[in-house]
């Protein structure tokens, strides 16, 4: 037994140090997160102008009332993105209004009822739309948060608002899903100038909005990668796709705070007629995400371990291919879709704040 005493003692010291390191790392990440939220008005007191948001956005004490007369920014549809847009924009001194299809009594974020329903542009009368527009405030910038699909939708909305409320800057929040996959031998990189799928219904509506841009009512489109933050965590997404993990390659994200910052930058320095693609500046690998975020012993981690061994992959993330390979196994060994959002960040001389997927 005496011979075992030293190894056991050494092991005990080693494990204790590991636990201390984990605790220190946890504290460091928490402090980084706190600093991140505080810097952009999402914890503690808001800064100037408007009715302030005074707490972290996922707490029930967040208070915000949408002005009904005039405001700096009007968000048509609010939903999840408002958890970040309200604190970021209000903390910078801007007044903000937002709509929702069904206002909830007692909601700490008081929003205006607005429902631009339907999909083909002909199932809702202009009179009904005008009646709803009259209840909205006059805004310098209108952000369309809900998706528009197909022809006439953008034109009717902009026409009604401009007739009844006056000219405004228009921002449509879109999806990077308008860009399809590259073919064999084609570059895997997609940027804001890459041709989208012409039949995509959201692309049709977005392109219509861009065509309406004028000096008095300029328009722009912001195509967002997968949104995450707060309760929307990539680790939660894994549970839904672990059965298909073997066919998953790259994935692109943008944190809610960075999406809110993008709206702020466009409001301050508008870019008429431009389409922007927004990610956190990273090409993530679903297999690497699984190793980082999945629970020990999970199906996701077991699959990744088996796949990397089978394909002879030495390390993750997998490299980004130059062009789409012809061989199916080569397509599994490399990432064959990569989104380039550098145009946006370089144009505004900014950089994404978050990309750790925590």
Backbone torsions as a table, in degrees:
resi	resn	phi	psi	omega
1	UNK	NA	-33.5	-179.1
2	UNK	-61.1	-35.1	-179.1
3	UNK	-66.4	-25.4	-179.3
4	UNK	-86.6	-13.4	-173.4
5	UNK	-60.8	-46.1	-176.9
6	UNK	-65.2	-48.8	178.4
7	UNK	-59.2	-41.0	179.9
8	UNK	-65.2	-41.1	178.1
9	UNK	-63.3	-43.3	179.3
10	UNK	-62.5	-40.6	178.8
11	UNK	-64.0	-41.1	179.0
12	UNK	-61.3	-44.2	178.2
13	UNK	-62.8	-42.3	-179.4
14	UNK	-60.9	-47.4	-178.8
15	UNK	-65.3	-38.0	178.2
16	UNK	-62.5	-43.6	178.9
17	UNK	-64.3	-38.8	177.9
18	UNK	-61.7	-42.9	179.5
19	UNK	-63.8	-41.7	178.0
20	UNK	-62.9	-40.9	178.9
21	UNK	-64.1	-39.4	177.8
22	UNK	-64.1	-41.5	178.9
23	UNK	-64.3	-42.4	179.1
24	UNK	-64.6	-40.7	178.9
25	UNK	-65.0	-39.3	177.1
26	UNK	-63.3	-42.3	177.9
27	UNK	-65.0	-38.9	-179.7
28	UNK	-64.5	-43.8	180.0
29	UNK	-65.0	-38.5	178.7
30	UNK	-64.2	-42.2	179.1
31	UNK	-64.8	-41.5	177.7
32	UNK	-60.6	-42.1	179.2
33	UNK	-64.3	-44.1	178.7
34	UNK	-60.8	-45.4	179.0
35	UNK	-61.6	-39.8	-179.7
36	UNK	-60.9	-47.2	-178.6
37	UNK	-69.8	-41.2	-178.2
38	UNK	-63.9	-42.6	-177.1
39	UNK	-59.0	-34.2	-176.7
40	UNK	-109.5	33.5	168.7
41	UNK	69.5	24.2	-176.6
42	UNK	-108.9	6.2	173.6
43	UNK	-149.7	136.0	-177.2
44	UNK	83.1	-168.3	-174.2
45	UNK	-68.3	143.7	174.8
46	UNK	-78.9	167.3	-176.5
47	UNK	-112.0	110.6	167.6
48	UNK	56.9	159.9	169.0
49	UNK	56.5	136.6	175.0
50	UNK	71.6	172.7	178.0
51	UNK	-84.4	118.3	-162.4
52	UNK	-74.1	154.0	169.0
53	UNK	-101.5	122.4	-167.2
54	UNK	-118.1	16.4	-179.8
55	UNK	-150.6	166.9	174.5
56	UNK	-55.2	137.1	-169.3
57	UNK	-64.7	-16.6	-179.9
58	UNK	-95.0	12.8	175.4
59	UNK	-97.2	151.7	-176.8
60	UNK	-72.9	-3.2	-176.4
61	UNK	-91.8	-0.2	179.5
62	UNK	-64.8	126.6	-178.8
63	UNK	-119.9	133.0	173.1
64	UNK	-158.1	133.1	178.0
65	UNK	-116.4	129.8	-179.7
66	UNK	-78.6	119.2	175.6
67	UNK	-59.8	142.8	-177.5
68	UNK	-104.6	-4.9	-178.1
69	UNK	-101.1	-62.3	175.0
70	UNK	-150.0	157.9	-177.4
71	UNK	-158.7	168.7	176.6
72	UNK	-75.0	-45.9	-173.9
73	UNK	-131.9	130.5	175.9
74	UNK	-115.3	123.6	177.3
75	UNK	-101.9	113.3	176.4
76	UNK	-83.8	104.5	-168.2
77	UNK	87.4	141.8	-178.2
78	UNK	-130.6	-66.4	175.9
79	UNK	55.8	-146.8	-172.7
80	UNK	-61.9	-38.8	-174.6
81	UNK	-63.5	-23.1	-179.8
82	UNK	-66.0	-23.8	177.5
83	UNK	-59.3	-25.8	180.0
84	UNK	-107.0	-38.9	-176.9
85	UNK	-64.4	-41.8	-178.4
86	UNK	-61.3	-54.0	179.8
87	UNK	-61.7	-42.6	-176.7
88	UNK	-65.4	-47.8	-175.3
89	UNK	-73.2	-42.1	179.6
90	UNK	-66.5	-35.8	-179.8
91	UNK	-66.0	-19.9	177.9
92	UNK	-92.1	5.3	174.6
93	UNK	93.9	9.4	-178.3
94	UNK	-95.0	144.5	173.5
95	UNK	-86.2	140.9	-171.2
96	UNK	-137.4	132.0	172.1
97	UNK	-119.8	153.4	178.8
98	UNK	-146.1	154.6	-179.8
99	UNK	-113.4	165.7	173.8
100	UNK	-151.1	153.0	-179.5
101	UNK	-68.0	-37.4	-177.6
102	UNK	-134.8	95.4	177.2
103	UNK	-59.2	141.8	-179.7
104	UNK	-106.7	126.1	-180.0
105	UNK	-64.0	131.7	-179.6
106	UNK	85.5	1.9	177.6
107	UNK	-62.1	132.6	179.8
108	UNK	-68.3	-17.8	175.4
109	UNK	-110.1	99.3	-175.2
110	UNK	-79.6	114.0	-176.1
111	UNK	-115.5	165.3	-177.3
112	UNK	-96.3	137.9	179.9
113	UNK	-70.0	129.7	177.7
114	UNK	-161.6	128.9	-178.3
115	UNK	-139.4	100.7	177.4
116	UNK	-93.0	76.3	-171.8
117	UNK	-81.0	177.4	177.5
118	UNK	85.8	177.0	-176.1
119	UNK	-139.4	-18.8	-174.8
120	UNK	-105.2	2.3	175.5
121	UNK	82.7	-6.0	-176.0
122	UNK	-116.3	-4.7	-173.4
123	UNK	-95.4	6.9	178.7
124	UNK	-137.0	125.9	-176.0
125	UNK	-69.5	152.9	176.4
126	UNK	-62.1	-31.3	179.2
127	UNK	-64.2	-43.8	178.9
128	UNK	-62.4	-44.1	179.0
129	UNK	-64.5	-44.3	179.4
130	UNK	-59.4	-41.1	179.5
131	UNK	-60.2	-39.7	179.1
132	UNK	-71.3	-38.5	179.7
133	UNK	-63.3	-36.7	-179.4
134	UNK	-59.5	-27.2	-179.1
135	UNK	-82.2	-5.1	-177.4
136	UNK	-92.2	155.9	177.0
137	UNK	-77.2	161.8	170.8
138	UNK	-80.4	129.3	-174.9
139	UNK	-129.3	152.9	173.4
140	UNK	-75.5	-39.4	179.4
141	UNK	-129.0	131.9	175.5
142	UNK	-110.7	123.6	179.5
143	UNK	-106.6	117.3	177.6
144	UNK	-88.3	106.8	-176.6
145	UNK	-87.6	-40.9	-179.0
146	UNK	-74.1	152.8	-178.1
147	UNK	-74.3	138.8	170.0
148	UNK	-106.5	140.0	-177.3
149	UNK	-131.4	134.2	174.5
150	UNK	83.1	178.5	-176.7
151	UNK	-76.7	157.3	174.2
152	UNK	77.8	-20.4	-175.3
153	UNK	-64.6	-48.3	-179.5
154	UNK	-66.1	-43.7	-176.3
155	UNK	-61.7	-43.8	-178.8
156	UNK	-65.9	-40.2	-178.9
157	UNK	-66.4	-48.3	-179.5
158	UNK	-64.7	-41.4	-179.6
159	UNK	-61.8	-46.8	-178.3
160	UNK	-63.3	-46.7	-178.3
161	UNK	-65.5	-41.5	-177.7
162	UNK	-66.3	-40.9	178.5
163	UNK	-63.3	-40.3	-171.7
164	UNK	-95.9	-27.8	-174.6
165	UNK	-120.3	-17.3	-179.7
166	UNK	105.2	177.7	-176.4
167	UNK	-70.9	150.0	178.8
168	UNK	-153.6	163.6	168.8
169	UNK	-83.0	137.9	-176.3
170	UNK	-118.1	128.2	175.2
171	UNK	-121.3	122.9	173.3
172	UNK	-102.3	124.2	173.2
173	UNK	-84.7	118.9	-178.5
174	UNK	-118.0	-169.0	-177.2
175	UNK	-121.9	150.2	174.8
176	UNK	-74.8	-2.6	177.6
177	UNK	-68.0	-9.1	178.5
178	UNK	-71.0	-16.9	177.4
179	UNK	-95.7	123.4	179.2
180	UNK	-80.2	-170.5	-179.5
181	UNK	-85.7	148.3	177.4
182	UNK	-75.9	151.6	178.2
183	UNK	-87.3	169.2	179.1
184	UNK	-56.4	131.6	179.4
185	UNK	86.8	-8.4	179.7
186	UNK	-93.1	156.7	178.0
187	UNK	-61.5	144.4	179.5
188	UNK	-85.2	-11.0	-174.7
189	UNK	-84.4	134.4	178.1
190	UNK	-124.4	129.8	174.9
191	UNK	-129.0	-172.2	-173.2
192	UNK	-66.6	-18.5	179.4
193	UNK	-92.7	-7.9	179.3
194	UNK	-67.0	140.4	-178.7
195	UNK	-69.5	123.5	175.5
196	UNK	-72.6	173.3	174.2
197	UNK	-68.2	116.1	-171.2
198	UNK	-63.9	-24.3	-178.8
199	UNK	-90.4	-2.1	179.8
200	UNK	-64.1	125.2	-174.5
201	UNK	-63.1	-36.2	178.8
202	UNK	-71.0	-38.2	176.6
203	UNK	-61.5	-41.4	179.7
204	UNK	-59.1	-45.8	179.8
205	UNK	-67.2	-40.0	180.0
206	UNK	-66.5	-41.3	-180.0
207	UNK	-65.8	-35.4	175.8
208	UNK	-62.6	-42.7	179.2
209	UNK	-62.1	-43.0	179.6
210	UNK	-62.9	-35.2	-179.4
211	UNK	-69.2	-17.8	-179.1
212	UNK	-86.9	-3.0	-174.9
213	UNK	-62.1	128.9	176.7
214	UNK	-132.7	165.1	178.1
215	UNK	-57.7	-33.7	-178.7
216	UNK	-86.3	-30.0	178.9
217	UNK	-129.3	73.2	-178.4
218	UNK	-72.1	152.8	-179.2
219	UNK	-129.5	152.3	175.2
220	UNK	-152.1	158.8	-179.6
221	UNK	-124.8	135.9	179.7
222	UNK	-120.0	101.7	-179.2
223	UNK	-86.9	114.2	-172.6
224	UNK	-96.1	139.2	169.6
225	UNK	-72.4	-175.0	-177.8
226	UNK	-59.6	125.3	-177.7
227	UNK	-81.6	138.7	175.0
228	UNK	-146.7	166.2	-178.0
229	UNK	139.7	155.0	-176.6
230	UNK	53.4	-124.1	-175.6
231	UNK	-76.8	-14.3	179.0
232	UNK	-87.0	93.5	-175.4
233	UNK	-115.9	140.6	176.8
234	UNK	-54.8	-30.4	178.5
235	UNK	-63.0	-31.4	176.5
236	UNK	-72.9	-34.7	178.4
237	UNK	-63.8	-31.9	-177.2
238	UNK	-58.8	-35.1	-177.0
239	UNK	-63.0	-29.1	-177.6
240	UNK	-84.8	-20.1	-174.4
241	UNK	-119.6	4.8	-175.8
242	UNK	-62.6	-24.7	177.6
243	UNK	-72.1	-17.7	-179.2
244	UNK	-114.0	14.8	-171.6
245	UNK	-60.3	-30.0	-177.6
246	UNK	-64.7	-22.5	180.0
247	UNK	-103.5	4.6	-178.3
248	UNK	-88.1	139.7	178.9
249	UNK	-119.4	-110.9	-177.6
250	UNK	-84.2	160.8	174.7
251	UNK	-149.5	147.3	-175.9
252	UNK	-126.4	140.7	-176.6
253	UNK	-131.9	162.4	169.1
254	UNK	-144.8	129.6	-179.6
255	UNK	-72.3	148.4	-179.7
256	UNK	-55.2	-36.1	178.9
257	UNK	-66.0	-41.9	179.6
258	UNK	-69.0	-33.6	174.5
259	UNK	-65.0	-40.7	177.5
260	UNK	-65.6	-39.3	176.6
261	UNK	-62.1	-37.6	178.9
262	UNK	-64.0	-41.6	176.2
263	UNK	-61.3	-43.1	178.4
264	UNK	-60.2	-46.5	-179.0
265	UNK	-62.4	-41.0	179.3
266	UNK	-68.8	-36.9	176.8
267	UNK	-62.3	-41.6	-177.3
268	UNK	-77.8	-36.0	-174.9
269	UNK	-134.7	76.5	-170.1
270	UNK	-66.9	150.1	-178.4
271	UNK	-124.2	87.0	-174.4
272	UNK	-59.4	133.3	173.5
273	UNK	72.7	12.2	-174.8
274	UNK	-102.9	145.2	171.8
275	UNK	-107.4	130.9	-180.0
276	UNK	-120.1	145.5	175.0
277	UNK	-110.8	131.0	-172.9
278	UNK	-125.8	120.1	171.1
279	UNK	-133.7	-179.2	176.4
280	UNK	-83.9	12.9	177.7
281	UNK	80.6	13.8	-176.9
282	UNK	-129.2	149.3	170.3
283	UNK	-105.3	103.1	-178.5
284	UNK	-84.3	151.9	178.6
285	UNK	-110.7	122.1	-178.2
286	UNK	-56.7	-34.1	-179.9
287	UNK	-68.0	-38.6	177.4
288	UNK	-68.0	-38.2	177.2
289	UNK	-61.3	-40.4	-180.0
290	UNK	-62.5	-42.6	179.1
291	UNK	-66.1	-36.3	-177.2
292	UNK	-77.1	-38.3	-166.7
293	UNK	-111.2	-22.8	-177.2
294	UNK	-73.7	154.5	-179.9
295	UNK	-69.8	146.2	174.4
296	UNK	-56.7	136.9	-179.7
297	UNK	81.2	3.4	-177.8
298	UNK	-76.4	161.6	176.7
299	UNK	-60.9	-39.5	-177.4
300	UNK	-60.6	-47.2	-179.3
301	UNK	-66.5	-40.5	179.6
302	UNK	-63.0	-40.6	179.2
303	UNK	-63.5	-45.5	-178.6
304	UNK	-62.5	-43.4	178.5
305	UNK	-59.4	-42.9	-179.7
306	UNK	-68.2	-41.3	-177.4
307	UNK	-67.1	-44.5	-179.2
308	UNK	-64.8	-35.6	177.5
309	UNK	-67.9	-44.4	-178.3
310	UNK	-62.8	-40.5	-175.2
311	UNK	-92.7	-0.5	179.2
312	UNK	69.0	32.1	179.2
313	UNK	-84.6	120.9	-173.0
314	UNK	-83.6	-27.7	-177.3
315	UNK	-157.3	154.4	175.8
316	UNK	-115.1	151.3	4.2
317	UNK	-74.2	158.8	176.3
318	UNK	-68.7	150.5	-179.6
319	UNK	-71.3	155.4	175.7
320	UNK	-82.5	126.8	178.6
321	UNK	-71.1	157.1	174.6
322	UNK	-77.9	-45.8	176.0
323	UNK	-133.1	164.2	-179.7
324	UNK	-71.1	119.7	-179.2
325	UNK	-68.2	154.8	177.9
326	UNK	-78.3	-38.5	-177.0
327	UNK	-75.7	132.0	-176.1
328	UNK	-64.0	-36.9	178.9
329	UNK	-68.8	-36.5	176.4
330	UNK	-64.7	-32.8	177.7
331	UNK	-68.5	-25.8	176.9
332	UNK	-81.8	-26.8	-178.8
333	UNK	-80.3	-14.7	-178.6
334	UNK	-131.4	165.4	176.6
335	UNK	-91.9	127.0	-171.7
336	UNK	-114.4	20.0	172.2
337	UNK	-147.0	124.3	-177.5
338	UNK	-140.8	124.5	-179.4
339	UNK	-97.7	131.4	-178.2
340	UNK	-108.1	108.0	179.0
341	UNK	-105.8	14.7	-175.9
342	UNK	-62.6	-27.9	-179.4
343	UNK	-58.5	-43.6	-178.7
344	UNK	-65.8	-52.9	-175.1
345	UNK	-64.9	-37.0	178.8
346	UNK	-71.2	-37.8	-179.9
347	UNK	-59.4	-41.0	-177.9
348	UNK	-94.8	3.3	-179.5
349	UNK	54.0	45.9	-179.7
350	UNK	-130.9	177.2	178.2
351	UNK	-146.9	150.5	176.9
352	UNK	-63.5	145.5	-178.4
353	UNK	-88.8	-25.9	-174.0
354	UNK	-130.5	139.7	176.1
355	UNK	-157.9	10.4	-176.1
356	UNK	-85.4	-7.6	178.6
357	UNK	61.6	24.2	179.0
358	UNK	-86.0	NA	NA
